[in-house]
């Protein structure tokens, strides 16, 4: 497993021999083929985002692989099944124990390795944008960080649902990648004011839903970019957590602001999200409407280098670690 030897930079990640995970009655043991990086992993490495109580202390919030053992209460999965899973921790390892309700079949037409790129983004985007913010066909949707793992998935899923997609990203190369995935309006946040562009493209109205991972510095601008009955969903604070805001727009346009993470939800709540994802997202992947966007693959032992790439923010899509 990849161990965080002490909180710090990428160099603190070391591959070590560790004990095999023990499975509970309602868990499966997965022999990991691949895991994918998430920003949460870099925060955990810095000592800023500890795993939930009872979860593995090793990083890694998703994986793909083969079922190696099943707990005595598990009926859906059997030894030898090819699966991917949402995990509370422990993906950066050769084996991980996962509650059976957080396990998904490998989507048809997707390789076992590439399947590791889906659980976290699919569960995050489906639970926030679709289950909670009720993004609907014919609406407009702004994704900040369109070229990220979350962004590349959200663009494709929203387009499949008949939504007009706006994205922000910080380079022409990233914007071109977003456009290729189906984004309708691509905004370079370094050279352009996204609020003005959103207003211009929507005839002054604003968009219906925004998915934001920046937090504080974008709160006022996000509020200013929303249409009547608009919904802002915050899933990260890459820009910071504190800001001053004028609330008038919230009342005047009946806006909703929500925030949620995935990792600290209960096993029951995660199982519900996973079953909704299997019902609603997996058919879109099987139909080729949503594809895995993998930037680079690293061997598990090179986790530190993979973290450096993620923190450089040069990547488009997901970064995988393969065992």
MARDOVO-847680 format. One line per 4 residues: number of its first residue (from 0); their letters; for each residue x, y, z of N, C-alpha, C. Coordinates in Angstrom, 1 decimal. Example, Ala and Ser with C-alpha at 12.3 -4.5 7.8 and 13.67 -1.06 7.14 Angstrom:
2
0) as) 13.2,-5.7,7.8,12.3,-4.5,7.8,13.2,-3.3,7.8  12.8,-2.2,7.1,13.7,-1.1,7.1,12.9,0.0,7.9
//
This chain:
323
0) xxxx) 0.8,-1.2,0.0,0.0,0.0,0.0,0.9,1.2,0.0  0.3,2.3,-0.5,1.0,3.6,-0.4,0.7,4.2,1.0  1.7,4.5,1.7,1.6,5.0,3.1,2.0,6.5,3.2  1.2,7.3,3.9,1.6,8.7,4.2,2.5,8.6,5.4
4) xxxx) 3.8,8.7,5.2,4.7,8.5,6.3,4.7,9.6,7.3  4.3,10.8,6.9,4.2,11.9,7.8,3.5,13.0,6.9  2.7,13.9,7.5,2.0,14.9,6.7,3.1,15.8,5.9  2.8,16.0,4.6,3.8,16.8,3.9,3.5,16.8,2.4
8) xxxx) 4.6,17.0,1.6,4.6,17.1,0.2,4.5,15.7,-0.4  4.5,15.6,-1.8,4.4,14.3,-2.4,5.4,13.2,-2.0  6.6,13.7,-1.6,7.7,12.8,-1.2,7.4,12.0,0.0  6.4,12.3,0.8,6.1,11.5,2.0,5.3,10.3,1.7
12) xxxx) 4.9,10.1,0.4,4.2,8.9,0.0,5.2,7.8,-0.3  5.1,6.7,0.5,6.0,5.6,0.3,5.3,4.3,0.2  5.8,3.4,-0.7,5.1,2.1,-0.8,5.7,1.2,0.2  4.8,0.5,0.9,5.3,-0.4,2.0,4.4,-1.6,2.1
16) xxxx) 5.0,-2.7,2.7,4.3,-3.9,3.0,3.4,-3.6,4.2  2.1,-3.9,4.0,1.2,-3.7,5.2,0.3,-4.9,5.3  -0.4,-5.0,6.4,-1.3,-6.1,6.6,-2.5,-6.1,5.6  -2.9,-7.3,5.3,-4.1,-7.4,4.4,-5.3,-6.9,5.2
20) xxxx) -6.2,-6.2,4.4,-7.5,-5.7,5.1,-8.3,-6.9,5.5  -9.0,-6.8,6.6,-10.0,-7.8,7.0,-11.4,-7.3,6.6  -12.2,-8.3,6.1,-13.5,-7.9,5.6,-14.5,-8.2,6.7  -15.5,-7.3,6.8,-16.7,-7.5,7.6,-17.7,-8.4,6.9
24) xxxx) -18.8,-8.7,7.6,-19.8,-9.6,6.9,-20.5,-9.0,5.7  -20.6,-7.6,5.7,-21.3,-7.0,4.6,-20.3,-6.3,3.6  -19.0,-6.8,3.6,-18.0,-6.2,2.7,-17.5,-7.2,1.7  -16.8,-6.7,0.7,-16.1,-7.5,-0.2,-14.6,-7.1,-0.2
28) xxxx) -13.7,-8.0,-0.5,-12.3,-7.7,-0.6,-12.0,-7.6,-2.1  -11.5,-6.5,-2.5,-11.1,-6.3,-4.0,-9.6,-6.3,-4.1  -9.2,-7.1,-5.1,-7.7,-7.1,-5.5,-7.7,-5.9,-6.5  -7.0,-4.9,-6.2,-7.1,-3.6,-7.0,-6.3,-3.8,-8.3
32) xxxx) -6.9,-3.4,-9.4,-6.2,-3.2,-10.7,-5.7,-1.8,-10.9  -6.6,-0.8,-10.4,-6.2,0.6,-10.6,-7.0,1.4,-9.6  -6.4,2.5,-9.2,-7.1,3.5,-8.4,-6.9,4.9,-9.1  -7.7,5.9,-8.8,-7.6,7.2,-9.4,-7.3,8.2,-8.3
36) xxxx) -6.6,9.3,-8.7,-6.3,10.4,-7.8,-7.5,11.3,-7.7  -7.7,11.9,-6.5,-8.7,12.9,-6.2,-8.0,14.0,-5.4  -8.5,15.2,-5.5,-7.9,16.3,-4.7,-7.9,16.0,-3.2  -8.9,15.3,-2.8,-9.0,14.9,-1.4,-7.7,14.1,-0.9
40) xxxx) -7.1,13.3,-1.9,-5.9,12.6,-1.5,-4.8,13.5,-1.2  -4.7,14.6,-2.0,-3.6,15.5,-1.7,-3.8,16.2,-0.4  -5.0,16.5,-0.1,-5.3,17.2,1.2,-5.0,16.2,2.4  -5.4,14.9,2.2,-5.1,13.9,3.2,-3.6,13.8,3.4
44) xxxx) -2.9,13.8,2.3,-1.4,13.7,2.4,-0.8,14.8,3.2  -1.4,16.0,3.1,-0.9,17.2,3.9,-1.4,17.2,5.3  -2.2,16.2,5.7,-2.7,16.2,7.1,-4.0,17.0,7.3  -4.6,17.4,6.2,-5.8,18.3,6.3,-7.1,17.6,6.1
48) xxxx) -7.1,16.3,5.8,-8.4,15.7,5.5,-8.3,14.2,5.9  -8.5,14.0,7.3,-8.3,12.6,7.7,-9.4,11.7,7.2  -9.2,10.4,7.1,-10.3,9.5,6.7,-11.3,9.4,7.7  -12.6,9.1,7.4,-13.6,8.9,8.4,-13.3,7.8,9.3
52) xxxx) -13.8,7.8,10.5,-13.5,6.8,11.5,-13.9,5.4,11.0  -13.0,4.5,11.2,-13.3,3.1,10.7,-12.8,2.8,9.3  -12.5,3.9,8.5,-12.0,3.6,7.1,-10.5,3.5,7.1  -10.0,2.9,6.1,-8.5,2.7,5.9,-7.8,4.0,6.0
56) xxxx) -6.6,4.0,6.6,-5.8,5.3,6.7,-5.0,5.5,5.4  -5.0,4.6,4.5,-4.3,4.8,3.3,-5.1,5.7,2.3  -4.5,6.5,1.5,-5.3,7.3,0.6,-6.0,6.4,-0.5  -6.9,7.1,-1.3,-7.5,6.4,-2.4,-9.0,6.3,-2.2
60) xxxx) -9.8,7.0,-2.9,-11.3,7.0,-2.7,-12.1,6.2,-3.7  -11.4,5.6,-4.6,-12.1,4.8,-5.6,-11.1,3.7,-6.2  -11.6,2.7,-6.8,-10.7,1.7,-7.3,-11.5,0.8,-8.3  -10.7,0.0,-9.1,-11.3,-1.1,-9.9,-10.5,-2.3,-9.6
64) xxxx) -11.1,-3.5,-9.9,-10.4,-4.7,-9.6,-11.3,-5.9,-9.6  -10.8,-7.0,-9.0,-11.5,-8.3,-9.0,-11.8,-8.7,-7.6  -13.1,-9.1,-7.4,-13.5,-9.6,-6.1,-12.7,-10.8,-5.7  -12.1,-10.7,-4.5,-11.2,-11.8,-4.0,-11.9,-12.6,-2.9
68) xxxx) -12.8,-12.0,-2.2,-13.5,-12.6,-1.1,-14.7,-11.8,-0.8  -15.8,-12.5,-0.3,-17.0,-11.8,0.1,-17.4,-12.2,1.5  -18.0,-11.2,2.2,-18.5,-11.4,3.6,-19.7,-12.3,3.6  -20.1,-12.9,4.7,-21.1,-13.9,4.7,-22.5,-13.3,4.4
72) xxxx) -22.7,-12.0,4.6,-24.0,-11.4,4.2,-24.1,-10.8,2.8  -23.1,-11.0,2.0,-23.0,-10.4,0.7,-23.7,-11.4,-0.3  -24.7,-10.9,-1.0,-25.4,-11.7,-2.0,-25.1,-11.3,-3.5  -24.9,-10.0,-3.6,-24.8,-9.4,-5.0,-23.5,-9.8,-5.7
76) xxxx) -22.4,-10.0,-5.0,-21.1,-10.2,-5.6,-20.5,-11.5,-5.3  -19.7,-12.0,-6.2,-19.1,-13.3,-6.0,-17.6,-13.2,-6.3  -16.8,-14.1,-5.8,-15.4,-14.1,-6.1,-15.2,-14.2,-7.6  -14.3,-13.4,-8.1,-14.0,-13.3,-9.6,-14.7,-12.2,-10.3
80) xxxx) -15.7,-11.6,-9.7,-16.4,-10.5,-10.4,-15.5,-9.3,-10.7  -15.6,-8.7,-11.8,-14.8,-7.5,-12.2,-15.7,-6.3,-11.8  -15.1,-5.5,-10.9,-15.9,-4.4,-10.3,-15.1,-3.1,-10.2  -15.8,-2.0,-9.9,-15.1,-0.8,-9.4,-15.9,-0.3,-8.2
84) xxxx) -15.3,0.5,-7.4,-16.0,0.9,-6.1,-15.6,2.2,-5.6  -16.5,2.8,-4.8,-16.3,4.0,-4.1,-15.8,3.6,-2.7  -14.7,4.1,-2.2,-14.2,3.7,-0.9,-13.9,4.9,-0.1  -13.9,4.7,1.3,-13.7,5.8,2.2,-12.2,6.1,2.3
88) xxxx) -11.4,5.1,1.8,-9.9,5.2,1.9,-9.4,3.8,1.5  -8.1,3.8,1.2,-7.4,2.5,1.0,-7.3,2.1,-0.5  -7.7,2.9,-1.4,-7.6,2.6,-2.8,-6.2,2.4,-3.3  -5.2,3.2,-2.7,-3.8,3.1,-3.1,-3.2,1.9,-2.5
92) xxxx) -3.7,0.7,-2.8,-3.1,-0.5,-2.2,-3.4,-1.7,-3.2  -2.8,-2.9,-2.9,-3.1,-4.0,-3.7,-4.5,-4.6,-3.4  -4.9,-4.4,-2.2,-6.2,-5.0,-1.8,-7.0,-4.0,-0.9  -8.3,-3.9,-1.0,-9.1,-3.0,-0.2,-10.4,-3.7,0.2
96) xxxx) -10.9,-3.5,1.4,-12.2,-4.0,1.8,-13.2,-2.9,1.6  -14.3,-3.2,1.0,-15.3,-2.2,0.7,-16.7,-2.7,1.0  -17.6,-1.9,1.6,-19.0,-2.3,1.8,-19.6,-2.7,0.5  -20.4,-3.8,0.5,-20.9,-4.3,-0.8,-21.8,-3.3,-1.5
100) xxxx) -22.4,-2.4,-0.7,-23.3,-1.4,-1.4,-22.6,-0.3,-2.1  -21.3,-0.2,-2.0,-20.5,0.8,-2.7,-19.7,0.2,-3.9  -20.1,-1.0,-4.2,-19.4,-1.7,-5.4,-20.3,-1.6,-6.6  -19.7,-1.4,-7.7,-20.4,-1.3,-9.0,-19.8,-2.3,-10.0
104) xxxx) -20.6,-2.8,-11.0,-19.9,-3.6,-12.0,-19.1,-2.7,-12.9  -18.1,-3.3,-13.5,-17.3,-2.5,-14.5,-18.3,-2.2,-15.7  -18.5,-0.9,-16.1,-19.4,-0.6,-17.1,-19.1,-1.3,-18.4  -20.0,-1.8,-19.2,-19.7,-2.5,-20.4,-19.0,-1.6,-21.4
108) xxxx) -18.0,-2.1,-22.0,-17.2,-1.3,-23.0,-16.1,-0.6,-22.4  -15.9,-0.7,-21.1,-14.8,0.0,-20.4,-13.8,-1.0,-19.8  -12.5,-0.7,-20.0,-11.5,-1.7,-19.5,-11.5,-1.7,-18.0  -11.0,-2.7,-17.4,-10.9,-2.9,-15.9,-10.1,-1.7,-15.3
112) xxxx) -9.0,-1.3,-15.9,-8.2,-0.2,-15.4,-9.0,1.1,-15.5  -9.6,1.4,-16.6,-10.3,2.7,-16.8,-11.5,2.8,-15.9  -12.1,1.7,-15.5,-13.2,1.7,-14.7,-12.9,2.4,-13.3  -11.7,2.5,-12.9,-11.3,3.2,-11.7,-11.5,4.7,-11.8
116) xxxx) -11.7,5.2,-13.0,-11.8,6.6,-13.2,-13.3,7.1,-12.9  -14.2,6.2,-12.7,-15.6,6.6,-12.7,-16.3,6.7,-11.3  -16.0,5.9,-10.3,-16.9,5.9,-9.1,-17.0,7.2,-8.4  -15.9,7.9,-8.1,-15.9,9.1,-7.3,-16.6,10.2,-8.1
120) xxxx) -16.2,10.4,-9.4,-16.8,11.5,-10.2,-18.3,11.3,-10.4  -18.6,10.0,-10.8,-20.0,9.7,-11.1,-20.9,9.9,-9.8  -20.4,9.4,-8.7,-21.2,9.6,-7.5,-21.3,11.0,-7.0  -20.2,11.8,-7.1,-20.2,13.2,-6.8,-21.1,14.0,-7.7
124) xxxx) -21.0,13.8,-9.0,-21.8,14.7,-9.9,-23.2,14.2,-9.9  -23.5,12.9,-9.9,-24.9,12.5,-9.9,-25.6,13.0,-8.6  -25.0,12.8,-7.4,-25.6,13.1,-6.2,-25.8,14.6,-6.0  -24.9,15.4,-6.4,-25.0,16.9,-6.2,-25.8,17.5,-7.3
128) xxxx) -25.4,17.4,-8.6,-26.0,18.1,-9.7,-27.4,17.6,-10.0  -27.6,16.3,-10.0,-28.8,15.7,-10.5,-29.8,15.4,-9.4  -29.3,14.7,-8.3,-30.2,14.3,-7.2,-30.6,15.5,-6.4  -29.6,16.4,-6.0,-29.9,17.5,-5.1,-30.3,18.8,-5.8
132) xxxx) -29.6,19.1,-6.9,-29.9,20.4,-7.6,-30.9,20.2,-8.7  -31.2,18.9,-9.0,-32.3,18.6,-10.0,-32.1,19.3,-11.4  -30.8,19.2,-11.8,-30.5,19.7,-13.2,-31.4,18.9,-14.2  -32.1,19.7,-15.1,-33.1,19.0,-15.9,-32.8,19.3,-17.4
136) xxxx) -33.3,18.5,-18.3,-33.1,18.7,-19.7,-33.6,20.1,-20.1  -32.9,20.8,-21.0,-33.3,22.2,-21.4,-32.7,23.3,-20.6  -32.1,22.9,-19.4,-31.5,23.9,-18.5,-30.1,24.3,-18.9  -29.5,25.2,-18.3,-28.1,25.6,-18.5,-27.3,25.4,-17.3
140) xxxx) -26.0,25.0,-17.4,-25.2,24.5,-16.4,-23.8,25.0,-16.5  -23.2,25.6,-15.5,-21.8,26.1,-15.5,-21.0,25.2,-14.6  -19.9,24.7,-15.1,-19.0,23.8,-14.4,-17.6,24.6,-14.3  -17.2,24.9,-13.0,-15.9,25.5,-12.9,-14.9,24.3,-12.9
144) xxxx) -13.7,24.6,-13.5,-12.7,23.5,-13.7,-13.2,22.4,-14.6  -13.6,22.8,-15.8,-14.2,21.9,-16.7,-13.3,20.8,-17.2  -12.0,21.0,-17.1,-11.0,19.9,-17.6,-10.6,19.0,-16.5  -11.1,19.1,-15.2,-10.8,18.2,-14.1,-11.5,16.9,-14.3
148) xxxx) -11.2,15.9,-13.5,-11.9,14.7,-13.5,-13.4,14.8,-13.4  -13.8,15.6,-12.4,-15.2,16.0,-12.1,-15.8,16.7,-13.4  -15.0,17.7,-13.9,-15.5,18.5,-15.0,-15.7,17.7,-16.3  -14.7,16.9,-16.6,-14.8,16.1,-17.9,-16.0,15.1,-17.8
152) xxxx) -16.3,14.6,-16.6,-17.4,13.7,-16.5,-18.7,14.5,-16.5  -18.8,15.6,-15.8,-20.0,16.4,-15.7,-20.4,17.0,-17.1  -19.4,17.4,-17.9,-19.8,17.9,-19.2,-20.5,16.8,-20.0  -20.0,15.6,-20.0,-20.5,14.5,-20.9,-21.9,14.1,-20.3
156) xxxx) -22.0,14.0,-19.0,-23.3,13.6,-18.4,-24.4,14.6,-18.7  -24.0,15.9,-18.5,-25.0,16.9,-18.7,-25.5,17.0,-20.2  -24.5,16.9,-21.1,-24.9,16.9,-22.5,-25.8,15.7,-22.9  -25.5,14.6,-22.3,-26.3,13.4,-22.5,-27.8,13.6,-22.0
160) xxxx) -27.9,14.5,-21.0,-29.2,14.8,-20.4,-29.9,15.9,-21.1  -29.3,16.5,-22.2,-29.9,17.5,-22.9,-29.8,18.9,-22.3  -28.6,19.2,-21.7,-28.4,20.4,-21.0,-27.4,21.2,-21.8  -27.5,22.6,-21.7,-26.5,23.5,-22.3,-25.4,23.7,-21.3
164) xxxx) -24.1,23.4,-21.7,-23.0,23.4,-20.7,-22.0,24.5,-21.0  -21.8,25.2,-19.9,-20.8,26.3,-19.8,-19.6,25.8,-18.9  -18.4,26.1,-19.3,-17.3,25.7,-18.4,-16.3,26.8,-18.3  -15.6,26.8,-17.2,-14.4,27.7,-17.1,-13.2,26.7,-16.9
168) xxxx) -12.0,27.2,-17.5,-10.7,26.5,-17.3,-9.7,27.6,-17.6  -8.4,27.2,-17.3,-7.3,28.2,-17.3,-6.4,28.2,-18.4  -6.7,27.4,-19.5,-5.8,27.4,-20.6,-6.6,27.1,-21.9  -6.1,27.5,-23.0,-6.8,27.2,-24.3,-6.8,25.7,-24.6
172) xxxx) -5.8,25.0,-24.2,-5.7,23.6,-24.4,-6.8,22.9,-23.6  -7.0,23.3,-22.3,-8.0,22.7,-21.5,-9.4,23.0,-22.0  -9.6,24.3,-22.5,-10.9,24.7,-23.1,-11.2,23.9,-24.3  -10.2,23.6,-25.1,-10.4,22.8,-26.4,-10.8,21.4,-26.0
176) xxxx) -10.2,20.8,-24.9,-10.6,19.5,-24.5,-12.1,19.5,-24.0  -12.5,20.5,-23.3,-13.9,20.6,-22.9,-14.8,20.7,-24.1  -14.4,21.5,-25.1,-15.3,21.7,-26.3,-15.4,20.3,-27.0  -14.3,19.6,-27.0,-14.4,18.3,-27.7,-15.3,17.3,-27.0
180) xxxx) -15.4,17.5,-25.6,-16.3,16.6,-24.9,-17.8,17.1,-24.9  -18.0,18.2,-25.6,-19.4,18.7,-25.8,-19.8,20.0,-25.1  -18.8,20.6,-24.4,-19.2,21.9,-23.8,-19.6,23.0,-24.8  -20.6,23.7,-24.5,-21.1,24.7,-25.5,-20.4,26.0,-25.4
184) xxxx) -20.2,26.5,-24.2,-19.5,27.8,-24.0,-18.3,27.6,-23.1  -17.1,27.9,-23.6,-15.9,27.7,-22.9,-15.2,29.0,-22.6  -15.0,29.2,-21.3,-14.5,30.5,-20.8,-13.1,30.4,-20.1  -12.2,31.2,-20.6,-10.9,31.2,-19.9,-10.9,32.1,-18.8
188) xxxx) -10.9,31.6,-17.5,-11.1,32.5,-16.4,-9.9,33.4,-16.1  -8.8,33.1,-16.8,-7.6,34.0,-16.6,-7.7,35.2,-17.5  -8.4,35.1,-18.6,-8.5,36.3,-19.5,-9.8,36.9,-19.6  -10.8,36.3,-19.0,-12.2,36.7,-19.2,-13.0,36.7,-17.9
192) xxxx) -14.0,37.6,-17.8,-14.8,37.6,-16.6,-16.0,36.6,-16.9  -16.0,35.5,-16.1,-17.0,34.5,-16.4,-18.5,35.0,-16.2  -18.6,36.0,-15.2,-20.0,36.5,-15.0,-20.5,37.2,-16.2  -19.7,38.1,-16.8,-20.1,38.9,-18.0,-20.4,37.9,-19.1
196) xxxx) -19.5,36.9,-19.3,-19.7,36.0,-20.5,-21.0,35.2,-20.3  -21.3,34.7,-19.1,-22.5,33.9,-18.8,-23.7,34.8,-19.1  -23.7,36.1,-18.7,-24.8,37.0,-18.9,-25.0,37.2,-20.4  -23.9,37.4,-21.1,-23.9,37.7,-22.5,-24.5,36.5,-23.3
200) xxxx) -24.1,35.2,-22.9,-24.6,34.0,-23.6,-26.0,33.6,-23.2  -26.5,34.2,-22.1,-27.9,33.8,-21.7,-28.9,34.9,-21.8  -28.5,36.0,-22.6,-29.4,37.1,-22.7,-29.7,37.8,-21.4  -28.6,37.9,-20.5,-28.8,38.6,-19.3,-29.4,37.8,-18.1
204) xxxx) -29.8,36.6,-18.4,-30.5,35.8,-17.4,-29.6,35.1,-16.4  -28.6,34.5,-16.9,-27.7,33.6,-16.0,-28.1,32.2,-16.2  -27.3,31.3,-15.6,-27.5,29.8,-15.8,-28.3,29.3,-14.6  -28.8,28.1,-14.8,-29.7,27.4,-13.9,-29.0,26.7,-12.7
208) xxxx) -27.9,26.1,-13.0,-27.1,25.4,-12.0,-25.6,25.6,-12.2  -24.9,25.8,-11.1,-23.4,25.9,-11.1,-22.8,24.9,-10.2  -21.8,24.2,-10.7,-21.0,23.3,-9.8,-19.7,23.9,-9.6  -19.4,24.2,-8.3,-18.2,25.0,-8.0,-17.3,24.2,-7.0
212) xxxx) -16.0,24.3,-7.3,-15.0,23.7,-6.4,-14.0,24.7,-5.9  -14.3,26.0,-6.1,-13.4,27.1,-5.7,-13.7,27.7,-4.4  -15.0,27.8,-4.1,-15.5,28.3,-2.8,-15.5,29.8,-2.6  -14.9,30.3,-1.5,-15.0,31.7,-1.1,-14.9,32.7,-2.2
216) xxxx) -13.8,32.8,-3.0,-13.6,33.9,-3.9,-14.6,33.9,-5.0  -15.3,32.8,-5.3,-16.3,32.7,-6.4,-17.7,32.9,-5.9  -18.0,32.9,-4.6,-19.4,32.9,-4.1,-20.2,34.0,-4.7  -19.7,35.3,-4.5,-20.5,36.4,-5.0,-20.7,36.3,-6.6
220) xxxx) -19.6,35.9,-7.2,-19.7,35.9,-8.7,-20.6,34.8,-9.2  -20.6,33.7,-8.4,-21.5,32.6,-8.8,-23.0,33.0,-8.6  -23.3,33.7,-7.5,-24.6,34.2,-7.2,-25.0,35.2,-8.3  -24.1,36.0,-8.8,-24.4,37.0,-9.8,-24.6,36.3,-11.2
224) xxxx) -24.2,35.0,-11.3,-24.3,34.3,-12.6,-25.5,33.4,-12.7  -26.3,33.4,-11.6,-27.5,32.5,-11.6,-28.8,33.1,-12.1  -29.6,32.3,-12.8,-30.9,32.7,-13.2,-31.9,32.6,-12.1  -33.1,33.1,-12.3,-34.2,32.9,-11.3,-34.3,31.4,-11.0
228) xxxx) -34.5,31.1,-9.7,-34.6,29.7,-9.2,-33.3,28.9,-9.5  -32.2,29.6,-9.6,-30.9,29.0,-9.8,-30.4,28.3,-8.6  -29.5,27.3,-8.9,-28.9,26.5,-7.8,-27.4,26.4,-7.9  -26.8,26.8,-6.8,-25.3,26.7,-6.7,-24.9,25.5,-5.8
232) xxxx) -24.1,24.7,-6.3,-23.6,23.5,-5.5,-22.1,23.6,-5.4  -21.7,23.7,-4.1,-20.2,23.8,-3.8,-19.7,22.5,-3.3  -18.6,22.0,-4.0,-18.1,20.7,-3.7,-16.6,20.8,-3.3  -16.1,22.0,-3.2,-14.7,22.2,-2.8,-14.3,23.6,-2.6
236) xxxx) -13.2,23.8,-1.9,-12.7,25.2,-1.5,-11.3,25.4,-2.0  -11.0,25.1,-3.3,-9.6,25.3,-3.7,-9.2,26.7,-3.6  -10.1,27.7,-3.6,-9.7,29.1,-3.5,-9.8,29.7,-2.1  -10.4,28.9,-1.2,-10.5,29.4,0.2,-12.0,29.2,0.7
240) xxxx) -12.1,29.4,2.0,-13.4,29.2,2.6,-14.2,30.4,3.1  -13.5,31.5,3.1,-14.1,32.7,3.7,-14.3,33.8,2.7  -15.4,34.5,2.8,-15.7,35.6,1.8,-16.8,36.5,2.4  -17.0,37.7,1.8,-18.1,38.5,2.2,-19.0,38.5,1.0
244) xxxx) -20.3,38.5,1.3,-21.3,38.3,0.2,-22.5,39.2,0.4  -23.0,39.7,-0.7,-24.3,40.5,-0.7,-25.4,39.5,-1.0  -26.3,39.4,0.0,-27.4,38.3,-0.1,-28.6,38.7,-1.0  -28.6,40.0,-1.4,-29.8,40.5,-2.1,-30.2,39.6,-3.3
248) xxxx) -29.2,39.1,-4.1,-29.5,38.3,-5.2,-30.2,37.0,-4.9  -29.8,36.4,-3.7,-30.4,35.2,-3.3,-31.9,35.3,-3.2  -32.4,36.4,-2.5,-33.8,36.6,-2.3,-34.5,37.1,-3.6  -33.8,38.0,-4.3,-34.5,38.6,-5.5,-34.7,37.5,-6.6
252) xxxx) -33.8,36.5,-6.6,-33.9,35.5,-7.7,-34.2,34.1,-7.2  -34.6,34.0,-5.9,-35.0,32.7,-5.3,-33.9,31.7,-5.4  -32.7,32.0,-5.1,-31.6,31.1,-5.3,-31.4,30.1,-4.2  -30.8,29.0,-4.5,-30.4,28.0,-3.5,-28.9,27.7,-3.6
256) xxxx) -28.3,27.8,-2.4,-26.9,27.4,-2.3,-26.7,26.2,-1.4  -26.1,25.2,-1.9,-25.9,23.9,-1.2,-24.4,23.5,-1.3  -24.0,22.7,-0.3,-22.7,22.2,-0.3,-22.7,20.7,0.2  -21.8,19.9,-0.3,-21.7,18.5,0.3,-20.5,17.9,-0.2
260) xxxx) -20.0,17.0,0.6,-18.9,16.1,0.2,-19.4,14.7,0.1  -18.6,13.8,-0.3,-19.0,12.4,-0.5,-18.5,11.5,0.6  -17.2,11.8,1.0,-16.5,10.8,1.8,-17.0,10.6,3.2  -17.6,11.6,3.8,-18.1,11.5,5.2,-19.5,11.1,5.3
264) xxxx) -20.2,10.7,4.2,-21.6,10.3,4.3,-21.6,8.9,4.9  -22.8,8.5,5.4,-23.0,7.2,6.0,-22.9,6.1,4.9  -22.6,4.9,5.3,-22.6,3.8,4.3,-24.0,3.6,3.6  -25.1,3.9,4.3,-26.4,3.8,3.7,-26.6,4.8,2.7
268) xxxx) -26.1,6.0,3.0,-26.3,7.1,2.0,-25.4,6.9,0.8  -24.2,6.4,1.0,-23.3,6.1,-0.2,-23.9,5.0,-1.0  -24.5,4.0,-0.4,-25.1,2.9,-1.1,-26.3,3.3,-2.0  -27.1,4.3,-1.4,-28.2,4.9,-2.2,-27.7,5.6,-3.4
272) xxxx) -26.6,6.4,-3.2,-26.0,7.2,-4.4,-25.5,6.2,-5.4  -24.8,5.2,-4.9,-24.2,4.2,-5.8,-25.3,3.5,-6.7  -26.4,3.1,-6.0,-27.5,2.4,-6.8,-28.1,3.4,-7.8  -28.2,4.7,-7.5,-28.8,5.7,-8.4,-27.8,5.8,-9.6
276) xxxx) -26.5,5.8,-9.3,-25.5,5.9,-10.4,-25.5,4.7,-11.3  -25.7,3.5,-10.7,-25.8,2.3,-11.5,-27.0,2.4,-12.5  -28.1,2.9,-11.9,-29.3,3.0,-12.7,-29.3,4.1,-13.8  -28.7,5.2,-13.5,-28.8,6.4,-14.3,-27.5,6.7,-15.1
280) xxxx) -26.4,6.4,-14.6,-25.1,6.8,-15.3,-24.5,5.6,-16.1  -24.6,4.4,-15.5,-24.0,3.3,-16.1,-24.5,3.0,-17.6  -25.8,3.2,-17.8,-26.3,3.0,-19.2,-25.7,4.0,-20.1  -25.5,5.2,-19.7,-24.9,6.3,-20.5,-23.5,5.9,-20.9
284) xxxx) -22.7,5.3,-19.9,-21.4,4.9,-20.2,-21.4,3.7,-21.2  -22.3,2.7,-20.9,-22.4,1.5,-21.8,-22.8,1.9,-23.2  -23.6,3.0,-23.4,-24.0,3.5,-24.7,-22.9,4.3,-25.4  -21.8,4.6,-24.7,-20.7,5.3,-25.3,-20.9,6.8,-25.2
288) xxxx) -21.9,7.3,-24.4,-22.2,8.7,-24.3,-21.3,9.4,-23.3  -20.8,8.6,-22.4,-19.8,9.1,-21.4,-18.6,8.2,-21.4  -17.5,8.8,-21.7,-16.2,8.0,-21.8,-15.2,8.4,-20.7  -14.4,7.4,-20.4,-13.3,7.7,-19.4,-12.3,8.7,-20.0
292) xxxx) -12.0,9.7,-19.3,-10.9,10.6,-19.8,-9.7,10.5,-18.9  -8.7,9.7,-19.3,-7.6,9.4,-18.5,-6.4,10.1,-19.1  -5.8,11.0,-18.2,-4.6,11.8,-18.6,-3.4,11.0,-18.6  -3.1,10.2,-17.5,-1.9,9.5,-17.4,-2.0,8.4,-16.4
296) xxxx) -1.3,7.3,-16.6,-1.2,6.2,-15.7,0.2,6.1,-15.1  0.2,5.9,-13.8,1.5,5.6,-13.1,1.4,4.3,-12.4  2.6,3.6,-12.2,2.6,2.5,-11.3,2.3,2.9,-9.9  1.7,2.1,-9.0,1.4,2.4,-7.7,2.6,3.0,-6.9
300) xxxx) 3.8,2.5,-7.2,5.0,2.9,-6.5,5.4,4.3,-6.9  4.8,4.9,-7.9,5.1,6.3,-8.3,4.0,7.3,-7.9  3.3,6.9,-6.8,2.2,7.8,-6.3,2.7,9.2,-6.1  3.9,9.4,-5.6,4.4,10.7,-5.3,4.5,11.6,-6.6
304) xxxx) 4.9,11.0,-7.7,5.0,11.6,-9.0,3.6,12.0,-9.5  2.7,11.1,-9.3,1.3,11.3,-9.8,0.7,12.5,-9.0  1.0,12.6,-7.7,0.5,13.7,-6.9,1.1,15.0,-7.4  2.4,15.0,-7.8,3.1,16.2,-8.4,2.3,16.7,-9.6
308) xxxx) 2.0,15.7,-10.5,1.3,16.1,-11.7,-0.1,16.7,-11.4  -0.8,16.1,-10.4,-2.1,16.6,-10.0,-2.0,18.0,-9.5  -1.0,18.3,-8.6,-0.9,19.6,-8.0,-0.3,20.6,-8.9  0.3,20.2,-10.1,0.7,21.2,-11.1,-0.5,21.7,-11.9
312) xxxx) -1.6,21.0,-11.8,-2.9,21.3,-12.5,-2.8,21.3,-14.0  -1.8,20.6,-14.5,-1.6,20.5,-16.0,-2.5,19.5,-16.6  -3.0,18.6,-15.8,-3.8,17.4,-16.3,-5.2,17.8,-16.8  -5.6,16.9,-17.7,-7.0,17.0,-18.3,-7.6,15.6,-18.0
316) xxxx) -8.7,15.6,-17.2,-9.3,14.3,-16.8,-8.6,13.7,-15.6  -8.6,12.3,-15.6,-8.2,11.6,-14.4,-6.8,11.1,-14.5  -6.1,10.9,-13.3,-4.8,10.4,-13.2,-5.0,9.0,-12.5  -4.5,7.9,-13.1,-4.6,6.6,-12.5,-3.3,6.1,-11.9
320) xxx) -3.4,5.3,-10.9,-2.3,4.5,-10.3,-2.7,3.0,-10.6  -1.8,2.3,-11.2,-2.1,0.9,-11.6,-1.2,-0.1,-10.8  -1.8,-1.2,-10.3,-1.0,-2.1,-9.5,-0.3,-3.1,-10.4
//
